[in-house]
Amino acid sequence: PMFYITFDKDEEGTYKDKRTDFYTQLVRKGFFFTPFHHAYISYRHTQADLDLALAAINESLAFLKDRYH
């Protein structure tokens, strides 16, 4: 499976800041997903790996919610 996390464009251009902040938070949590390409899940990823990645994504989205709302 492949997934891609992006943000809706807005007139103010804050979507670029959100994108930068989101992917920076993921890197700080030990995950590198490129903001300009799909991410991949492979057979070698364990359920624990997926749970950690999902937690990092949720925490990064919560960071954006606090920062931009």
PDB file of N, CA, C and O in Angstrom:
ATOM      1  N   PRO A   1       0.816  -1.211   0.000  1.00  0.00           N
ATOM      2  CA  PRO A   1       0.000   0.000   0.000  1.00  0.00           C
ATOM      3  C   PRO A   1       0.856   1.270   0.000  1.00  0.00           C
ATOM      4  O   PRO A   1       1.938   1.315   0.585  1.00  0.00           O
ATOM      5  N   MET A   2       0.343   2.279  -0.663  1.00  0.00           N
ATOM      6  CA  MET A   2       1.016   3.572  -0.714  1.00  0.00           C
ATOM      7  C   MET A   2       0.055   4.627  -0.173  1.00  0.00           C
ATOM      8  O   MET A   2      -1.151   4.560  -0.407  1.00  0.00           O
ATOM      9  N   PHE A   3       0.590   5.578   0.536  1.00  0.00           N
ATOM     10  CA  PHE A   3      -0.241   6.687   0.983  1.00  0.00           C
ATOM     11  C   PHE A   3       0.523   7.989   0.833  1.00  0.00           C
ATOM     12  O   PHE A   3       1.748   8.008   0.719  1.00  0.00           O
ATOM     13  N   TYR A   4      -0.230   9.068   0.836  1.00  0.00           N
ATOM     14  CA  TYR A   4       0.346  10.391   0.639  1.00  0.00           C
ATOM     15  C   TYR A   4      -0.441  11.366   1.506  1.00  0.00           C
ATOM     16  O   TYR A   4      -1.662  11.456   1.384  1.00  0.00           O
ATOM     17  N   ILE A   5       0.238  12.087   2.370  1.00  0.00           N
ATOM     18  CA  ILE A   5      -0.427  13.041   3.243  1.00  0.00           C
ATOM     19  C   ILE A   5      -0.137  14.435   2.722  1.00  0.00           C
ATOM     20  O   ILE A   5       1.020  14.831   2.579  1.00  0.00           O
ATOM     21  N   THR A   6      -1.198  15.171   2.440  1.00  0.00           N
ATOM     22  CA  THR A   6      -1.059  16.514   1.907  1.00  0.00           C
ATOM     23  C   THR A   6      -2.092  17.420   2.561  1.00  0.00           C
ATOM     24  O   THR A   6      -2.961  16.957   3.300  1.00  0.00           O
ATOM     25  N   PHE A   7      -1.988  18.698   2.286  1.00  0.00           N
ATOM     26  CA  PHE A   7      -2.880  19.677   2.889  1.00  0.00           C
ATOM     27  C   PHE A   7      -3.525  20.511   1.795  1.00  0.00           C
ATOM     28  O   PHE A   7      -2.891  20.850   0.796  1.00  0.00           O
ATOM     29  N   ASP A   8      -4.797  20.836   2.000  1.00  0.00           N
ATOM     30  CA  ASP A   8      -5.519  21.629   1.009  1.00  0.00           C
ATOM     31  C   ASP A   8      -4.880  22.997   0.843  1.00  0.00           C
ATOM     32  O   ASP A   8      -4.478  23.639   1.813  1.00  0.00           O
ATOM     33  N   LYS A   9      -4.796  23.424  -0.400  1.00  0.00           N
ATOM     34  CA  LYS A   9      -4.254  24.751  -0.684  1.00  0.00           C
ATOM     35  C   LYS A   9      -5.229  25.814  -0.188  1.00  0.00           C
ATOM     36  O   LYS A   9      -6.446  25.637  -0.240  1.00  0.00           O
ATOM     37  N   ASP A  10      -4.669  26.913   0.290  1.00  0.00           N
ATOM     38  CA  ASP A  10      -5.483  28.036   0.712  1.00  0.00           C
ATOM     39  C   ASP A  10      -4.881  29.318   0.150  1.00  0.00           C
ATOM     40  O   ASP A  10      -3.718  29.349  -0.252  1.00  0.00           O
ATOM     41  N   GLU A  11      -5.684  30.368   0.129  1.00  0.00           N
ATOM     42  CA  GLU A  11      -5.237  31.626  -0.469  1.00  0.00           C
ATOM     43  C   GLU A  11      -4.053  32.235   0.271  1.00  0.00           C
ATOM     44  O   GLU A  11      -3.204  32.885  -0.339  1.00  0.00           O
ATOM     45  N   GLU A  12      -3.995  32.025   1.585  1.00  0.00           N
ATOM     46  CA  GLU A  12      -2.914  32.596   2.377  1.00  0.00           C
ATOM     47  C   GLU A  12      -1.603  31.839   2.202  1.00  0.00           C
ATOM     48  O   GLU A  12      -0.537  32.364   2.523  1.00  0.00           O
ATOM     49  N   GLY A  13      -1.672  30.624   1.702  1.00  0.00           N
ATOM     50  CA  GLY A  13      -0.476  29.806   1.515  1.00  0.00           C
ATOM     51  C   GLY A  13       0.001  29.105   2.775  1.00  0.00           C
ATOM     52  O   GLY A  13       1.128  28.611   2.825  1.00  0.00           O
ATOM     53  N   THR A  14      -0.858  29.058   3.803  1.00  0.00           N
ATOM     54  CA  THR A  14      -0.442  28.400   5.047  1.00  0.00           C
ATOM     55  C   THR A  14      -0.301  26.893   4.883  1.00  0.00           C
ATOM     56  O   THR A  14       0.316  26.235   5.721  1.00  0.00           O
ATOM     57  N   TYR A  15      -0.862  26.343   3.821  1.00  0.00           N
ATOM     58  CA  TYR A  15      -0.727  24.905   3.603  1.00  0.00           C
ATOM     59  C   TYR A  15       0.744  24.501   3.482  1.00  0.00           C
ATOM     60  O   TYR A  15       1.114  23.391   3.864  1.00  0.00           O
ATOM     61  N   LYS A  16       1.571  25.384   2.959  1.00  0.00           N
ATOM     62  CA  LYS A  16       3.002  25.080   2.853  1.00  0.00           C
ATOM     63  C   LYS A  16       3.653  25.036   4.230  1.00  0.00           C
ATOM     64  O   LYS A  16       4.488  24.174   4.504  1.00  0.00           O
ATOM     65  N   ASP A  17       3.266  25.969   5.089  1.00  0.00           N
ATOM     66  CA  ASP A  17       3.785  25.970   6.461  1.00  0.00           C
ATOM     67  C   ASP A  17       3.308  24.732   7.220  1.00  0.00           C
ATOM     68  O   ASP A  17       4.069  24.113   7.964  1.00  0.00           O
ATOM     69  N   LYS A  18       2.053  24.388   7.024  1.00  0.00           N
ATOM     70  CA  LYS A  18       1.508  23.192   7.674  1.00  0.00           C
ATOM     71  C   LYS A  18       2.269  21.947   7.214  1.00  0.00           C
ATOM     72  O   LYS A  18       2.631  21.088   8.018  1.00  0.00           O
ATOM     73  N   ARG A  19       2.500  21.873   5.913  1.00  0.00           N
ATOM     74  CA  ARG A  19       3.235  20.733   5.364  1.00  0.00           C
ATOM     75  C   ARG A  19       4.628  20.646   5.975  1.00  0.00           C
ATOM     76  O   ARG A  19       5.060  19.575   6.400  1.00  0.00           O
ATOM     77  N   THR A  20       5.324  21.769   6.016  1.00  0.00           N
ATOM     78  CA  THR A  20       6.671  21.794   6.590  1.00  0.00           C
ATOM     79  C   THR A  20       6.647  21.396   8.056  1.00  0.00           C
ATOM     80  O   THR A  20       7.450  20.570   8.490  1.00  0.00           O
ATOM     81  N   ASP A  21       5.731  21.979   8.822  1.00  0.00           N
ATOM     82  CA  ASP A  21       5.644  21.661  10.246  1.00  0.00           C
ATOM     83  C   ASP A  21       5.278  20.199  10.482  1.00  0.00           C
ATOM     84  O   ASP A  21       5.842  19.554  11.366  1.00  0.00           O
ATOM     85  N   PHE A  22       4.348  19.681   9.707  1.00  0.00           N
ATOM     86  CA  PHE A  22       3.920  18.295   9.869  1.00  0.00           C
ATOM     87  C   PHE A  22       5.075  17.333   9.631  1.00  0.00           C
ATOM     88  O   PHE A  22       5.347  16.465  10.461  1.00  0.00           O
ATOM     89  N   TYR A  23       5.748  17.485   8.513  1.00  0.00           N
ATOM     90  CA  TYR A  23       6.835  16.561   8.182  1.00  0.00           C
ATOM     91  C   TYR A  23       8.052  16.761   9.089  1.00  0.00           C
ATOM     92  O   TYR A  23       8.792  15.812   9.347  1.00  0.00           O
ATOM     93  N   THR A  24       8.262  17.984   9.573  1.00  0.00           N
ATOM     94  CA  THR A  24       9.328  18.219  10.547  1.00  0.00           C
ATOM     95  C   THR A  24       9.031  17.481  11.841  1.00  0.00           C
ATOM     96  O   THR A  24       9.927  16.878  12.432  1.00  0.00           O
ATOM     97  N   GLN A  25       7.787  17.523  12.283  1.00  0.00           N
ATOM     98  CA  GLN A  25       7.398  16.808  13.504  1.00  0.00           C
ATOM     99  C   GLN A  25       7.612  15.302  13.337  1.00  0.00           C
ATOM    100  O   GLN A  25       8.070  14.634  14.263  1.00  0.00           O
ATOM    101  N   LEU A  26       7.285  14.776  12.174  1.00  0.00           N
ATOM    102  CA  LEU A  26       7.503  13.342  11.938  1.00  0.00           C
ATOM    103  C   LEU A  26       8.987  12.986  12.020  1.00  0.00           C
ATOM    104  O   LEU A  26       9.351  11.972  12.615  1.00  0.00           O
ATOM    105  N   VAL A  27       9.834  13.810  11.430  1.00  0.00           N
ATOM    106  CA  VAL A  27      11.277  13.558  11.488  1.00  0.00           C
ATOM    107  C   VAL A  27      11.752  13.584  12.937  1.00  0.00           C
ATOM    108  O   VAL A  27      12.555  12.745  13.348  1.00  0.00           O
ATOM    109  N   ARG A  28      11.262  14.535  13.698  1.00  0.00           N
ATOM    110  CA  ARG A  28      11.642  14.618  15.113  1.00  0.00           C
ATOM    111  C   ARG A  28      11.203  13.385  15.901  1.00  0.00           C
ATOM    112  O   ARG A  28      11.784  13.062  16.937  1.00  0.00           O
ATOM    113  N   LYS A  29      10.193  12.714  15.414  1.00  0.00           N
ATOM    114  CA  LYS A  29       9.701  11.503  16.064  1.00  0.00           C
ATOM    115  C   LYS A  29      10.352  10.237  15.483  1.00  0.00           C
ATOM    116  O   LYS A  29      10.018   9.120  15.879  1.00  0.00           O
ATOM    117  N   GLY A  30      11.274  10.425  14.549  1.00  0.00           N
ATOM    118  CA  GLY A  30      12.026   9.304  14.016  1.00  0.00           C
ATOM    119  C   GLY A  30      11.483   8.706  12.728  1.00  0.00           C
ATOM    120  O   GLY A  30      11.879   7.606  12.342  1.00  0.00           O
ATOM    121  N   PHE A  31      10.574   9.420  12.052  1.00  0.00           N
ATOM    122  CA  PHE A  31       9.997   8.923  10.807  1.00  0.00           C
ATOM    123  C   PHE A  31      10.284   9.893   9.682  1.00  0.00           C
ATOM    124  O   PHE A  31      10.098  11.101   9.829  1.00  0.00           O
ATOM    125  N   PHE A  32      10.737   9.364   8.562  1.00  0.00           N
ATOM    126  CA  PHE A  32      10.959  10.212   7.397  1.00  0.00           C
ATOM    127  C   PHE A  32       9.990   9.810   6.308  1.00  0.00           C
ATOM    128  O   PHE A  32      10.147   8.778   5.657  1.00  0.00           O
ATOM    129  N   PHE A  33       8.994  10.640   6.126  1.00  0.00           N
ATOM    130  CA  PHE A  33       8.093  10.534   4.988  1.00  0.00           C
ATOM    131  C   PHE A  33       8.357  11.773   4.150  1.00  0.00           C
ATOM    132  O   PHE A  33       8.370  12.886   4.675  1.00  0.00           O
ATOM    133  N   THR A  34       8.562  11.596   2.880  1.00  0.00           N
ATOM    134  CA  THR A  34       8.801  12.751   2.026  1.00  0.00           C
ATOM    135  C   THR A  34       7.486  13.485   1.765  1.00  0.00           C
ATOM    136  O   THR A  34       6.465  12.851   1.501  1.00  0.00           O
ATOM    137  N   PRO A  35       7.507  14.808   1.839  1.00  0.00           N
ATOM    138  CA  PRO A  35       6.276  15.564   1.607  1.00  0.00           C
ATOM    139  C   PRO A  35       5.883  15.653   0.131  1.00  0.00           C
ATOM    140  O   PRO A  35       4.829  16.198  -0.196  1.00  0.00           O
ATOM    141  N   PHE A  36       6.709  15.130  -0.744  1.00  0.00           N
ATOM    142  CA  PHE A  36       6.445  15.262  -2.177  1.00  0.00           C
ATOM    143  C   PHE A  36       6.303  13.919  -2.891  1.00  0.00           C
ATOM    144  O   PHE A  36       6.370  13.856  -4.118  1.00  0.00           O
ATOM    145  N   HIS A  37       6.111  12.861  -2.132  1.00  0.00           N
ATOM    146  CA  HIS A  37       5.991  11.540  -2.749  1.00  0.00           C
ATOM    147  C   HIS A  37       5.225  10.618  -1.812  1.00  0.00           C
ATOM    148  O   HIS A  37       5.100  10.892  -0.619  1.00  0.00           O
ATOM    149  N   HIS A  38       4.724   9.540  -2.356  1.00  0.00           N
ATOM    150  CA  HIS A  38       4.006   8.552  -1.561  1.00  0.00           C
ATOM    151  C   HIS A  38       4.932   7.874  -0.544  1.00  0.00           C
ATOM    152  O   HIS A  38       6.141   7.767  -0.749  1.00  0.00           O
ATOM    153  N   ALA A  39       4.335   7.429   0.537  1.00  0.00           N
ATOM    154  CA  ALA A  39       5.039   6.575   1.498  1.00  0.00           C
ATOM    155  C   ALA A  39       4.557   5.141   1.250  1.00  0.00           C
ATOM    156  O   ALA A  39       3.487   4.927   0.681  1.00  0.00           O
ATOM    157  N   TYR A  40       5.336   4.194   1.672  1.00  0.00           N
ATOM    158  CA  TYR A  40       5.036   2.797   1.386  1.00  0.00           C
ATOM    159  C   TYR A  40       4.977   1.982   2.672  1.00  0.00           C
ATOM    160  O   TYR A  40       5.718   2.226   3.623  1.00  0.00           O
ATOM    161  N   ILE A  41       4.093   1.029   2.670  1.00  0.00           N
ATOM    162  CA  ILE A  41       4.028   0.030   3.730  1.00  0.00           C
ATOM    163  C   ILE A  41       4.426  -1.285   3.071  1.00  0.00           C
ATOM    164  O   ILE A  41       3.911  -1.642   2.012  1.00  0.00           O
ATOM    165  N   SER A  42       5.346  -1.997   3.707  1.00  0.00           N
ATOM    166  CA  SER A  42       5.790  -3.258   3.117  1.00  0.00           C
ATOM    167  C   SER A  42       5.524  -4.423   4.059  1.00  0.00           C
ATOM    168  O   SER A  42       5.149  -4.245   5.218  1.00  0.00           O
ATOM    169  N   TYR A  43       5.725  -5.592   3.535  1.00  0.00           N
ATOM    170  CA  TYR A  43       5.529  -6.826   4.294  1.00  0.00           C
ATOM    171  C   TYR A  43       6.421  -6.872   5.532  1.00  0.00           C
ATOM    172  O   TYR A  43       6.058  -7.482   6.538  1.00  0.00           O
ATOM    173  N   ARG A  44       7.569  -6.238   5.463  1.00  0.00           N
ATOM    174  CA  ARG A  44       8.541  -6.265   6.565  1.00  0.00           C
ATOM    175  C   ARG A  44       8.121  -5.397   7.751  1.00  0.00           C
ATOM    176  O   ARG A  44       8.641  -5.568   8.854  1.00  0.00           O
ATOM    177  N   HIS A  45       7.190  -4.471   7.539  1.00  0.00           N
ATOM    178  CA  HIS A  45       6.718  -3.650   8.645  1.00  0.00           C
ATOM    179  C   HIS A  45       5.830  -4.495   9.557  1.00  0.00           C
ATOM    180  O   HIS A  45       4.913  -5.179   9.103  1.00  0.00           O
ATOM    181  N   THR A  46       6.123  -4.429  10.834  1.00  0.00           N
ATOM    182  CA  THR A  46       5.316  -5.171  11.802  1.00  0.00           C
ATOM    183  C   THR A  46       4.135  -4.304  12.243  1.00  0.00           C
ATOM    184  O   THR A  46       4.075  -3.111  11.945  1.00  0.00           O
ATOM    185  N   GLN A  47       3.208  -4.924  12.953  1.00  0.00           N
ATOM    186  CA  GLN A  47       2.093  -4.152  13.494  1.00  0.00           C
ATOM    187  C   GLN A  47       2.613  -3.091  14.456  1.00  0.00           C
ATOM    188  O   GLN A  47       2.073  -1.986  14.508  1.00  0.00           O
ATOM    189  N   ALA A  48       3.646  -3.412  15.212  1.00  0.00           N
ATOM    190  CA  ALA A  48       4.246  -2.441  16.128  1.00  0.00           C
ATOM    191  C   ALA A  48       4.812  -1.248  15.354  1.00  0.00           C
ATOM    192  O   ALA A  48       4.657  -0.105  15.785  1.00  0.00           O
ATOM    193  N   ASP A  49       5.468  -1.502  14.213  1.00  0.00           N
ATOM    194  CA  ASP A  49       5.982  -0.424  13.367  1.00  0.00           C
ATOM    195  C   ASP A  49       4.843   0.490  12.906  1.00  0.00           C
ATOM    196  O   ASP A  49       4.948   1.715  12.966  1.00  0.00           O
ATOM    197  N   LEU A  50       3.761  -0.129  12.449  1.00  0.00           N
ATOM    198  CA  LEU A  50       2.618   0.637  11.959  1.00  0.00           C
ATOM    199  C   LEU A  50       1.968   1.434  13.081  1.00  0.00           C
ATOM    200  O   LEU A  50       1.553   2.574  12.873  1.00  0.00           O
ATOM    201  N   ASP A  51       1.876   0.848  14.263  1.00  0.00           N
ATOM    202  CA  ASP A  51       1.302   1.545  15.409  1.00  0.00           C
ATOM    203  C   ASP A  51       2.146   2.757  15.792  1.00  0.00           C
ATOM    204  O   ASP A  51       1.604   3.818  16.105  1.00  0.00           O
ATOM    205  N   LEU A  52       3.472   2.604  15.769  1.00  0.00           N
ATOM    206  CA  LEU A  52       4.366   3.731  16.068  1.00  0.00           C
ATOM    207  C   LEU A  52       4.226   4.843  15.027  1.00  0.00           C
ATOM    208  O   LEU A  52       4.189   6.024  15.371  1.00  0.00           O
ATOM    209  N   ALA A  53       4.149   4.460  13.766  1.00  0.00           N
ATOM    210  CA  ALA A  53       4.000   5.446  12.698  1.00  0.00           C
ATOM    211  C   ALA A  53       2.665   6.172  12.820  1.00  0.00           C
ATOM    212  O   ALA A  53       2.603   7.391  12.664  1.00  0.00           O
ATOM    213  N   LEU A  54       1.607   5.435  13.097  1.00  0.00           N
ATOM    214  CA  LEU A  54       0.294   6.050  13.248  1.00  0.00           C
ATOM    215  C   LEU A  54       0.272   7.009  14.437  1.00  0.00           C
ATOM    216  O   LEU A  54      -0.309   8.090  14.351  1.00  0.00           O
ATOM    217  N   ALA A  55       0.895   6.624  15.533  1.00  0.00           N
ATOM    218  CA  ALA A  55       0.966   7.509  16.700  1.00  0.00           C
ATOM    219  C   ALA A  55       1.725   8.791  16.354  1.00  0.00           C
ATOM    220  O   ALA A  55       1.311   9.880  16.748  1.00  0.00           O
ATOM    221  N   ALA A  56       2.828   8.667  15.624  1.00  0.00           N
ATOM    222  CA  ALA A  56       3.608   9.839  15.223  1.00  0.00           C
ATOM    223  C   ALA A  56       2.801  10.752  14.299  1.00  0.00           C
ATOM    224  O   ALA A  56       2.867  11.975  14.418  1.00  0.00           O
ATOM    225  N   ILE A  57       2.047  10.160  13.389  1.00  0.00           N
ATOM    226  CA  ILE A  57       1.194  10.946  12.490  1.00  0.00           C
ATOM    227  C   ILE A  57       0.125  11.673  13.296  1.00  0.00           C
ATOM    228  O   ILE A  57      -0.108  12.863  13.085  1.00  0.00           O
ATOM    229  N   ASN A  58      -0.524  10.971  14.212  1.00  0.00           N
ATOM    230  CA  ASN A  58      -1.565  11.599  15.037  1.00  0.00           C
ATOM    231  C   ASN A  58      -1.000  12.732  15.886  1.00  0.00           C
ATOM    232  O   ASN A  58      -1.622  13.788  16.000  1.00  0.00           O
ATOM    233  N   GLU A  59       0.167  12.523  16.480  1.00  0.00           N
ATOM    234  CA  GLU A  59       0.796  13.569  17.287  1.00  0.00           C
ATOM    235  C   GLU A  59       1.186  14.771  16.427  1.00  0.00           C
ATOM    236  O   GLU A  59       1.060  15.915  16.863  1.00  0.00           O
ATOM    237  N   SER A  60       1.652  14.517  15.230  1.00  0.00           N
ATOM    238  CA  SER A  60       2.032  15.602  14.327  1.00  0.00           C
ATOM    239  C   SER A  60       0.813  16.393  13.875  1.00  0.00           C
ATOM    240  O   SER A  60       0.877  17.615  13.749  1.00  0.00           O
ATOM    241  N   LEU A  61      -0.289  15.709  13.632  1.00  0.00           N
ATOM    242  CA  LEU A  61      -1.529  16.401  13.276  1.00  0.00           C
ATOM    243  C   LEU A  61      -2.061  17.205  14.456  1.00  0.00           C
ATOM    244  O   LEU A  61      -2.584  18.304  14.269  1.00  0.00           O
ATOM    245  N   ALA A  62      -1.935  16.671  15.667  1.00  0.00           N
ATOM    246  CA  ALA A  62      -2.358  17.405  16.862  1.00  0.00           C
ATOM    247  C   ALA A  62      -1.521  18.677  17.026  1.00  0.00           C
ATOM    248  O   ALA A  62      -2.042  19.721  17.420  1.00  0.00           O
ATOM    249  N   PHE A  63      -0.228  18.587  16.725  1.00  0.00           N
ATOM    250  CA  PHE A  63       0.645  19.766  16.759  1.00  0.00           C
ATOM    251  C   PHE A  63       0.110  20.838  15.811  1.00  0.00           C
ATOM    252  O   PHE A  63       0.038  22.012  16.175  1.00  0.00           O
ATOM    253  N   LEU A  64      -0.265  20.433  14.596  1.00  0.00           N
ATOM    254  CA  LEU A  64      -0.809  21.391  13.636  1.00  0.00           C
ATOM    255  C   LEU A  64      -2.110  21.992  14.130  1.00  0.00           C
ATOM    256  O   LEU A  64      -2.341  23.192  13.985  1.00  0.00           O
ATOM    257  N   LYS A  65      -2.947  21.171  14.707  1.00  0.00           N
ATOM    258  CA  LYS A  65      -4.232  21.663  15.209  1.00  0.00           C
ATOM    259  C   LYS A  65      -4.003  22.748  16.255  1.00  0.00           C
ATOM    260  O   LYS A  65      -4.653  23.793  16.227  1.00  0.00           O
ATOM    261  N   ASP A  66      -3.081  22.495  17.172  1.00  0.00           N
ATOM    262  CA  ASP A  66      -2.767  23.491  18.207  1.00  0.00           C
ATOM    263  C   ASP A  66      -2.150  24.751  17.622  1.00  0.00           C
ATOM    264  O   ASP A  66      -2.438  25.861  18.072  1.00  0.00           O
ATOM    265  N   ARG A  67      -1.323  24.578  16.643  1.00  0.00           N
ATOM    266  CA  ARG A  67      -0.595  25.726  16.081  1.00  0.00           C
ATOM    267  C   ARG A  67      -1.435  26.587  15.144  1.00  0.00           C
ATOM    268  O   ARG A  67      -1.269  27.807  15.116  1.00  0.00           O
ATOM    269  N   TYR A  68      -2.331  25.975  14.381  1.00  0.00           N
ATOM    270  CA  TYR A  68      -3.034  26.700  13.334  1.00  0.00           C
ATOM    271  C   TYR A  68      -4.519  26.921  13.602  1.00  0.00           C
ATOM    272  O   TYR A  68      -5.215  27.477  12.753  1.00  0.00           O
ATOM    273  N   HIS A  69      -5.007  26.511  14.732  1.00  0.00           N
ATOM    274  CA  HIS A  69      -6.434  26.717  15.027  1.00  0.00           C
ATOM    275  C   HIS A  69      -6.624  27.546  16.250  1.00  0.00           C
ATOM    276  O   HIS A  69      -7.759  27.817  16.641  1.00  0.00           O
TER     277      HIS A  69
END
